[in-house]
Amino acid sequence: ALLARSPRLLHALGAVGSRVRTRMPRVLIGLTILAVLVQLIRPALPQAFGRLTPDEPIALVDRLAAELPADGCCARVLNEQVWGGYLAYRLSDRVRTAMDGRLEIRSGETWSEYFDLLHGEGDPARQLGEAGVEWALVGADRNQLLAALDAAGWQVVERSPHGVLLRAPT
């Protein structure tokens, strides 16, 4: 219909075959139905296929939620930056995340210190102790950091293929 009303558009596009004109709506409708069906079955799919972010620490955050007092406020958490928004969403005012998706509110120095900490450089246990951090929720591949925290007496509360939840020594 659009092509019939606009000779300039028709001229710009060239001749559109009748097969394209008759099949295009069917293809678009089919793709739309497929997209809706995928959303309906997405929770039942394996995690690698079913989630937009397959490494969300859902089980670890569930465990952290169970460990925190229900009426507690603001437990400090060292977390992976990509998980900060999810932590804040799930646990709202019960935690204070180290980092989240608001990239622009941090200084370059803060980011540098954060990445040094996640890579296990310096004395992570001392730095976290001085900052009053009670929990760490970090990726399972943070070997240097995990080794440093383990040596300092941090307790592994739960592990998943994607991350580790640790509690500071009391």
MODELLER restraints for C-alpha pairs under 7 A, 6 or more apart:
rsr = mdl.restraints
at = mdl.atoms
rsr.add(forms.Gaussian(group=physical.xy_distance, feature=features.Distance(at['CA:3:A'], at['CA:9:A']), mean=6.34, stdev=0.5))
rsr.add(forms.Gaussian(group=physical.xy_distance, feature=features.Distance(at['CA:3:A'], at['CA:10:A']), mean=5.34, stdev=0.5))
rsr.add(forms.Gaussian(group=physical.xy_distance, feature=features.Distance(at['CA:42:A'], at['CA:50:A']), mean=4.65, stdev=0.5))
rsr.add(forms.Gaussian(group=physical.xy_distance, feature=features.Distance(at['CA:43:A'], at['CA:50:A']), mean=5.81, stdev=0.5))
rsr.add(forms.Gaussian(group=physical.xy_distance, feature=features.Distance(at['CA:47:A'], at['CA:54:A']), mean=5.80, stdev=0.5))
rsr.add(forms.Gaussian(group=physical.xy_distance, feature=features.Distance(at['CA:48:A'], at['CA:54:A']), mean=5.19, stdev=0.5))
rsr.add(forms.Gaussian(group=physical.xy_distance, feature=features.Distance(at['CA:55:A'], at['CA:162:A']), mean=5.71, stdev=0.5))
rsr.add(forms.Gaussian(group=physical.xy_distance, feature=features.Distance(at['CA:56:A'], at['CA:83:A']), mean=6.86, stdev=0.5))
rsr.add(forms.Gaussian(group=physical.xy_distance, feature=features.Distance(at['CA:57:A'], at['CA:162:A']), mean=6.92, stdev=0.5))
rsr.add(forms.Gaussian(group=physical.xy_distance, feature=features.Distance(at['CA:57:A'], at['CA:163:A']), mean=6.67, stdev=0.5))
rsr.add(forms.Gaussian(group=physical.xy_distance, feature=features.Distance(at['CA:60:A'], at['CA:158:A']), mean=6.65, stdev=0.5))
rsr.add(forms.Gaussian(group=physical.xy_distance, feature=features.Distance(at['CA:60:A'], at['CA:165:A']), mean=6.27, stdev=0.5))
rsr.add(forms.Gaussian(group=physical.xy_distance, feature=features.Distance(at['CA:61:A'], at['CA:87:A']), mean=7.00, stdev=0.5))
rsr.add(forms.Gaussian(group=physical.xy_distance, feature=features.Distance(at['CA:65:A'], at['CA:91:A']), mean=6.85, stdev=0.5))
rsr.add(forms.Gaussian(group=physical.xy_distance, feature=features.Distance(at['CA:72:A'], at['CA:94:A']), mean=5.78, stdev=0.5))
rsr.add(forms.Gaussian(group=physical.xy_distance, feature=features.Distance(at['CA:73:A'], at['CA:93:A']), mean=6.01, stdev=0.5))
rsr.add(forms.Gaussian(group=physical.xy_distance, feature=features.Distance(at['CA:73:A'], at['CA:94:A']), mean=4.52, stdev=0.5))
rsr.add(forms.Gaussian(group=physical.xy_distance, feature=features.Distance(at['CA:73:A'], at['CA:95:A']), mean=6.58, stdev=0.5))
rsr.add(forms.Gaussian(group=physical.xy_distance, feature=features.Distance(at['CA:74:A'], at['CA:93:A']), mean=5.97, stdev=0.5))
rsr.add(forms.Gaussian(group=physical.xy_distance, feature=features.Distance(at['CA:74:A'], at['CA:94:A']), mean=4.73, stdev=0.5))
rsr.add(forms.Gaussian(group=physical.xy_distance, feature=features.Distance(at['CA:74:A'], at['CA:95:A']), mean=4.16, stdev=0.5))
rsr.add(forms.Gaussian(group=physical.xy_distance, feature=features.Distance(at['CA:74:A'], at['CA:96:A']), mean=5.13, stdev=0.5))
rsr.add(forms.Gaussian(group=physical.xy_distance, feature=features.Distance(at['CA:75:A'], at['CA:94:A']), mean=6.15, stdev=0.5))
rsr.add(forms.Gaussian(group=physical.xy_distance, feature=features.Distance(at['CA:75:A'], at['CA:95:A']), mean=4.48, stdev=0.5))
rsr.add(forms.Gaussian(group=physical.xy_distance, feature=features.Distance(at['CA:75:A'], at['CA:96:A']), mean=5.86, stdev=0.5))
rsr.add(forms.Gaussian(group=physical.xy_distance, feature=features.Distance(at['CA:75:A'], at['CA:134:A']), mean=6.48, stdev=0.5))
rsr.add(forms.Gaussian(group=physical.xy_distance, feature=features.Distance(at['CA:76:A'], at['CA:95:A']), mean=5.76, stdev=0.5))
rsr.add(forms.Gaussian(group=physical.xy_distance, feature=features.Distance(at['CA:76:A'], at['CA:96:A']), mean=4.77, stdev=0.5))
rsr.add(forms.Gaussian(group=physical.xy_distance, feature=features.Distance(at['CA:76:A'], at['CA:97:A']), mean=6.22, stdev=0.5))
rsr.add(forms.Gaussian(group=physical.xy_distance, feature=features.Distance(at['CA:76:A'], at['CA:132:A']), mean=6.69, stdev=0.5))
rsr.add(forms.Gaussian(group=physical.xy_distance, feature=features.Distance(at['CA:76:A'], at['CA:133:A']), mean=4.66, stdev=0.5))
rsr.add(forms.Gaussian(group=physical.xy_distance, feature=features.Distance(at['CA:76:A'], at['CA:134:A']), mean=5.60, stdev=0.5))
rsr.add(forms.Gaussian(group=physical.xy_distance, feature=features.Distance(at['CA:76:A'], at['CA:135:A']), mean=6.47, stdev=0.5))
rsr.add(forms.Gaussian(group=physical.xy_distance, feature=features.Distance(at['CA:77:A'], at['CA:95:A']), mean=6.69, stdev=0.5))
rsr.add(forms.Gaussian(group=physical.xy_distance, feature=features.Distance(at['CA:77:A'], at['CA:96:A']), mean=6.04, stdev=0.5))
rsr.add(forms.Gaussian(group=physical.xy_distance, feature=features.Distance(at['CA:77:A'], at['CA:97:A']), mean=5.10, stdev=0.5))
rsr.add(forms.Gaussian(group=physical.xy_distance, feature=features.Distance(at['CA:77:A'], at['CA:98:A']), mean=6.03, stdev=0.5))
rsr.add(forms.Gaussian(group=physical.xy_distance, feature=features.Distance(at['CA:77:A'], at['CA:133:A']), mean=5.67, stdev=0.5))
rsr.add(forms.Gaussian(group=physical.xy_distance, feature=features.Distance(at['CA:77:A'], at['CA:134:A']), mean=6.20, stdev=0.5))
rsr.add(forms.Gaussian(group=physical.xy_distance, feature=features.Distance(at['CA:77:A'], at['CA:135:A']), mean=4.70, stdev=0.5))
rsr.add(forms.Gaussian(group=physical.xy_distance, feature=features.Distance(at['CA:77:A'], at['CA:136:A']), mean=5.38, stdev=0.5))
rsr.add(forms.Gaussian(group=physical.xy_distance, feature=features.Distance(at['CA:77:A'], at['CA:137:A']), mean=6.99, stdev=0.5))
rsr.add(forms.Gaussian(group=physical.xy_distance, feature=features.Distance(at['CA:78:A'], at['CA:97:A']), mean=6.36, stdev=0.5))
rsr.add(forms.Gaussian(group=physical.xy_distance, feature=features.Distance(at['CA:78:A'], at['CA:98:A']), mean=5.10, stdev=0.5))
rsr.add(forms.Gaussian(group=physical.xy_distance, feature=features.Distance(at['CA:78:A'], at['CA:133:A']), mean=6.73, stdev=0.5))
rsr.add(forms.Gaussian(group=physical.xy_distance, feature=features.Distance(at['CA:78:A'], at['CA:135:A']), mean=6.27, stdev=0.5))
rsr.add(forms.Gaussian(group=physical.xy_distance, feature=features.Distance(at['CA:78:A'], at['CA:136:A']), mean=4.51, stdev=0.5))
rsr.add(forms.Gaussian(group=physical.xy_distance, feature=features.Distance(at['CA:78:A'], at['CA:137:A']), mean=6.06, stdev=0.5))
rsr.add(forms.Gaussian(group=physical.xy_distance, feature=features.Distance(at['CA:79:A'], at['CA:97:A']), mean=6.46, stdev=0.5))
rsr.add(forms.Gaussian(group=physical.xy_distance, feature=features.Distance(at['CA:79:A'], at['CA:98:A']), mean=5.87, stdev=0.5))
rsr.add(forms.Gaussian(group=physical.xy_distance, feature=features.Distance(at['CA:79:A'], at['CA:99:A']), mean=6.62, stdev=0.5))
rsr.add(forms.Gaussian(group=physical.xy_distance, feature=features.Distance(at['CA:79:A'], at['CA:136:A']), mean=5.90, stdev=0.5))
rsr.add(forms.Gaussian(group=physical.xy_distance, feature=features.Distance(at['CA:79:A'], at['CA:137:A']), mean=4.78, stdev=0.5))
rsr.add(forms.Gaussian(group=physical.xy_distance, feature=features.Distance(at['CA:79:A'], at['CA:138:A']), mean=5.43, stdev=0.5))
rsr.add(forms.Gaussian(group=physical.xy_distance, feature=features.Distance(at['CA:80:A'], at['CA:99:A']), mean=6.98, stdev=0.5))
rsr.add(forms.Gaussian(group=physical.xy_distance, feature=features.Distance(at['CA:80:A'], at['CA:137:A']), mean=6.85, stdev=0.5))
rsr.add(forms.Gaussian(group=physical.xy_distance, feature=features.Distance(at['CA:80:A'], at['CA:138:A']), mean=5.44, stdev=0.5))
rsr.add(forms.Gaussian(group=physical.xy_distance, feature=features.Distance(at['CA:80:A'], at['CA:139:A']), mean=6.90, stdev=0.5))
rsr.add(forms.Gaussian(group=physical.xy_distance, feature=features.Distance(at['CA:81:A'], at['CA:99:A']), mean=4.80, stdev=0.5))
rsr.add(forms.Gaussian(group=physical.xy_distance, feature=features.Distance(at['CA:81:A'], at['CA:100:A']), mean=4.80, stdev=0.5))
rsr.add(forms.Gaussian(group=physical.xy_distance, feature=features.Distance(at['CA:81:A'], at['CA:101:A']), mean=6.62, stdev=0.5))
rsr.add(forms.Gaussian(group=physical.xy_distance, feature=features.Distance(at['CA:82:A'], at['CA:100:A']), mean=6.25, stdev=0.5))
rsr.add(forms.Gaussian(group=physical.xy_distance, feature=features.Distance(at['CA:82:A'], at['CA:101:A']), mean=6.54, stdev=0.5))
rsr.add(forms.Gaussian(group=physical.xy_distance, feature=features.Distance(at['CA:83:A'], at['CA:100:A']), mean=6.77, stdev=0.5))
rsr.add(forms.Gaussian(group=physical.xy_distance, feature=features.Distance(at['CA:84:A'], at['CA:97:A']), mean=5.97, stdev=0.5))
rsr.add(forms.Gaussian(group=physical.xy_distance, feature=features.Distance(at['CA:84:A'], at['CA:99:A']), mean=5.60, stdev=0.5))
rsr.add(forms.Gaussian(group=physical.xy_distance, feature=features.Distance(at['CA:84:A'], at['CA:100:A']), mean=4.02, stdev=0.5))
rsr.add(forms.Gaussian(group=physical.xy_distance, feature=features.Distance(at['CA:84:A'], at['CA:101:A']), mean=6.80, stdev=0.5))
rsr.add(forms.Gaussian(group=physical.xy_distance, feature=features.Distance(at['CA:85:A'], at['CA:100:A']), mean=5.33, stdev=0.5))
rsr.add(forms.Gaussian(group=physical.xy_distance, feature=features.Distance(at['CA:85:A'], at['CA:101:A']), mean=6.30, stdev=0.5))
rsr.add(forms.Gaussian(group=physical.xy_distance, feature=features.Distance(at['CA:117:A'], at['CA:124:A']), mean=5.77, stdev=0.5))
rsr.add(forms.Gaussian(group=physical.xy_distance, feature=features.Distance(at['CA:118:A'], at['CA:142:A']), mean=6.83, stdev=0.5))
rsr.add(forms.Gaussian(group=physical.xy_distance, feature=features.Distance(at['CA:118:A'], at['CA:145:A']), mean=6.05, stdev=0.5))
rsr.add(forms.Gaussian(group=physical.xy_distance, feature=features.Distance(at['CA:119:A'], at['CA:142:A']), mean=6.53, stdev=0.5))
rsr.add(forms.Gaussian(group=physical.xy_distance, feature=features.Distance(at['CA:119:A'], at['CA:144:A']), mean=6.17, stdev=0.5))
rsr.add(forms.Gaussian(group=physical.xy_distance, feature=features.Distance(at['CA:119:A'], at['CA:145:A']), mean=5.83, stdev=0.5))
rsr.add(forms.Gaussian(group=physical.xy_distance, feature=features.Distance(at['CA:120:A'], at['CA:144:A']), mean=4.82, stdev=0.5))
rsr.add(forms.Gaussian(group=physical.xy_distance, feature=features.Distance(at['CA:120:A'], at['CA:145:A']), mean=3.87, stdev=0.5))
rsr.add(forms.Gaussian(group=physical.xy_distance, feature=features.Distance(at['CA:120:A'], at['CA:148:A']), mean=6.69, stdev=0.5))
rsr.add(forms.Gaussian(group=physical.xy_distance, feature=features.Distance(at['CA:124:A'], at['CA:148:A']), mean=6.81, stdev=0.5))
rsr.add(forms.Gaussian(group=physical.xy_distance, feature=features.Distance(at['CA:125:A'], at['CA:148:A']), mean=6.91, stdev=0.5))
rsr.add(forms.Gaussian(group=physical.xy_distance, feature=features.Distance(at['CA:125:A'], at['CA:149:A']), mean=5.71, stdev=0.5))
rsr.add(forms.Gaussian(group=physical.xy_distance, feature=features.Distance(at['CA:125:A'], at['CA:152:A']), mean=6.25, stdev=0.5))
rsr.add(forms.Gaussian(group=physical.xy_distance, feature=features.Distance(at['CA:134:A'], at['CA:167:A']), mean=6.00, stdev=0.5))
rsr.add(forms.Gaussian(group=physical.xy_distance, feature=features.Distance(at['CA:134:A'], at['CA:168:A']), mean=5.05, stdev=0.5))
rsr.add(forms.Gaussian(group=physical.xy_distance, feature=features.Distance(at['CA:135:A'], at['CA:166:A']), mean=5.65, stdev=0.5))
rsr.add(forms.Gaussian(group=physical.xy_distance, feature=features.Distance(at['CA:135:A'], at['CA:167:A']), mean=4.73, stdev=0.5))
rsr.add(forms.Gaussian(group=physical.xy_distance, feature=features.Distance(at['CA:135:A'], at['CA:168:A']), mean=5.94, stdev=0.5))
rsr.add(forms.Gaussian(group=physical.xy_distance, feature=features.Distance(at['CA:136:A'], at['CA:165:A']), mean=5.74, stdev=0.5))
rsr.add(forms.Gaussian(group=physical.xy_distance, feature=features.Distance(at['CA:136:A'], at['CA:166:A']), mean=5.05, stdev=0.5))
rsr.add(forms.Gaussian(group=physical.xy_distance, feature=features.Distance(at['CA:136:A'], at['CA:167:A']), mean=6.56, stdev=0.5))
rsr.add(forms.Gaussian(group=physical.xy_distance, feature=features.Distance(at['CA:137:A'], at['CA:163:A']), mean=6.83, stdev=0.5))
rsr.add(forms.Gaussian(group=physical.xy_distance, feature=features.Distance(at['CA:137:A'], at['CA:164:A']), mean=5.71, stdev=0.5))
rsr.add(forms.Gaussian(group=physical.xy_distance, feature=features.Distance(at['CA:137:A'], at['CA:165:A']), mean=4.60, stdev=0.5))
rsr.add(forms.Gaussian(group=physical.xy_distance, feature=features.Distance(at['CA:137:A'], at['CA:166:A']), mean=6.49, stdev=0.5))
rsr.add(forms.Gaussian(group=physical.xy_distance, feature=features.Distance(at['CA:138:A'], at['CA:163:A']), mean=5.44, stdev=0.5))
rsr.add(forms.Gaussian(group=physical.xy_distance, feature=features.Distance(at['CA:138:A'], at['CA:164:A']), mean=5.55, stdev=0.5))
rsr.add(forms.Gaussian(group=physical.xy_distance, feature=features.Distance(at['CA:138:A'], at['CA:165:A']), mean=6.79, stdev=0.5))
rsr.add(forms.Gaussian(group=physical.xy_distance, feature=features.Distance(at['CA:139:A'], at['CA:162:A']), mean=5.76, stdev=0.5))
rsr.add(forms.Gaussian(group=physical.xy_distance, feature=features.Distance(at['CA:139:A'], at['CA:163:A']), mean=4.04, stdev=0.5))
rsr.add(forms.Gaussian(group=physical.xy_distance, feature=features.Distance(at['CA:139:A'], at['CA:164:A']), mean=6.17, stdev=0.5))
rsr.add(forms.Gaussian(group=physical.xy_distance, feature=features.Distance(at['CA:140:A'], at['CA:161:A']), mean=6.68, stdev=0.5))
rsr.add(forms.Gaussian(group=physical.xy_distance, feature=features.Distance(at['CA:140:A'], at['CA:162:A']), mean=5.37, stdev=0.5))
rsr.add(forms.Gaussian(group=physical.xy_distance, feature=features.Distance(at['CA:140:A'], at['CA:163:A']), mean=4.17, stdev=0.5))
rsr.add(forms.Gaussian(group=physical.xy_distance, feature=features.Distance(at['CA:140:A'], at['CA:164:A']), mean=5.64, stdev=0.5))
rsr.add(forms.Gaussian(group=physical.xy_distance, feature=features.Distance(at['CA:153:A'], at['CA:169:A']), mean=5.66, stdev=0.5))
rsr.add(forms.Gaussian(group=physical.xy_distance, feature=features.Distance(at['CA:154:A'], at['CA:166:A']), mean=6.26, stdev=0.5))
rsr.add(forms.Gaussian(group=physical.xy_distance, feature=features.Distance(at['CA:154:A'], at['CA:167:A']), mean=5.61, stdev=0.5))
rsr.add(forms.Gaussian(group=physical.xy_distance, feature=features.Distance(at['CA:154:A'], at['CA:168:A']), mean=4.76, stdev=0.5))
rsr.add(forms.Gaussian(group=physical.xy_distance, feature=features.Distance(at['CA:154:A'], at['CA:169:A']), mean=5.16, stdev=0.5))
rsr.add(forms.Gaussian(group=physical.xy_distance, feature=features.Distance(at['CA:155:A'], at['CA:166:A']), mean=5.37, stdev=0.5))
rsr.add(forms.Gaussian(group=physical.xy_distance, feature=features.Distance(at['CA:155:A'], at['CA:167:A']), mean=5.17, stdev=0.5))
rsr.add(forms.Gaussian(group=physical.xy_distance, feature=features.Distance(at['CA:155:A'], at['CA:168:A']), mean=6.58, stdev=0.5))
rsr.add(forms.Gaussian(group=physical.xy_distance, feature=features.Distance(at['CA:155:A'], at['CA:169:A']), mean=6.87, stdev=0.5))
rsr.add(forms.Gaussian(group=physical.xy_distance, feature=features.Distance(at['CA:156:A'], at['CA:165:A']), mean=6.03, stdev=0.5))
rsr.add(forms.Gaussian(group=physical.xy_distance, feature=features.Distance(at['CA:156:A'], at['CA:166:A']), mean=4.45, stdev=0.5))
rsr.add(forms.Gaussian(group=physical.xy_distance, feature=features.Distance(at['CA:156:A'], at['CA:167:A']), mean=6.54, stdev=0.5))
rsr.add(forms.Gaussian(group=physical.xy_distance, feature=features.Distance(at['CA:157:A'], at['CA:165:A']), mean=5.56, stdev=0.5))
rsr.add(forms.Gaussian(group=physical.xy_distance, feature=features.Distance(at['CA:157:A'], at['CA:166:A']), mean=5.34, stdev=0.5))
rsr.add(forms.Gaussian(group=physical.xy_distance, feature=features.Distance(at['CA:157:A'], at['CA:167:A']), mean=6.62, stdev=0.5))
rsr.add(forms.Gaussian(group=physical.xy_distance, feature=features.Distance(at['CA:158:A'], at['CA:164:A']), mean=6.00, stdev=0.5))
rsr.add(forms.Gaussian(group=physical.xy_distance, feature=features.Distance(at['CA:158:A'], at['CA:165:A']), mean=5.27, stdev=0.5))
rsr.add(forms.Gaussian(group=physical.xy_distance, feature=features.Distance(at['CA:159:A'], at['CA:165:A']), mean=6.36, stdev=0.5))
